[in-house]
Amino acid sequence: DVKVTQSSRYLVKRTGEKVFLECVQDMDHENMFWYRQDPGLGLRLIYFSYDVKMKEKGDIPEGYSVSREKKERFSLILESASTNQTSMYLCASSFPASGVNTGELFFGEGSRLTVL
Amino acid sequence: ELKVEQNPLFLSMQEGKNYTIYCNYSTTSDRLYWYRQDPGKSLESLFVLLSNGAVKQEGRLMASLDTKARLSTLHITAAVHDLSATYFCAGEETSGSRLTFGEGTQLTVNP
């Protein structure tokens, strides 16, 4: 089974702190994604990566950065956390959609971040 | 830019009844995905619809895709309490493998 592991299920941070959210997948997927999920807003894409050291902005990249130094690991960084970044953060990975690969995303369990 | 809209957003139904969740999307999307999320849990893949006219079924759930109408449906047959969850559809952006999700439909099946 595909496993996407997020380092922290629950975090509480203070405004202005730097926050690292780590995600590791074990299926050799090229694509990795960070979404945030908020009530009434569904899932919104923050950043994604198609390959090591590559990154692309999603729909709401402001206030976030990412790092992908190894294929299996994709980190989301909040340089200076703010209260409006309190949310559920979901990491996902996939193969590119082509041939036998459907492009479906496999999600981690989520990291619930509270910024005070 | 792909936009995905689901309706209804909230659905309360009785066990044994049938209902359909609709997913409309704004621009061409070759693939349509359905996910389920239980409270406090992550998203689990249900169906991947890869072409016009595709139909997939798993237990009491059946999903279909009409790319000409830009519409996918998730049909629930004879609902049971265990189907209570939030269901998301997602379309694939033509520019790559990123998915755009709908707002989700929160389904509650009452005994």
Interface residues (C-beta under 8 A of the other chain):
Chain A: N31 F33 Y35 G40 L41 G42 L43 R44 L45 F48 Y50 E56 G58 L90 A92 S94 P96 A97 T102 G103 E104 L105 F106 F107 G108 E109 G110
Chain B: R31 Y33 K41 S42 L43 E44 S45 V48 L50 F88 A90 E92 G96 S97 R98 L99 T100 F101 G102 E103 G104
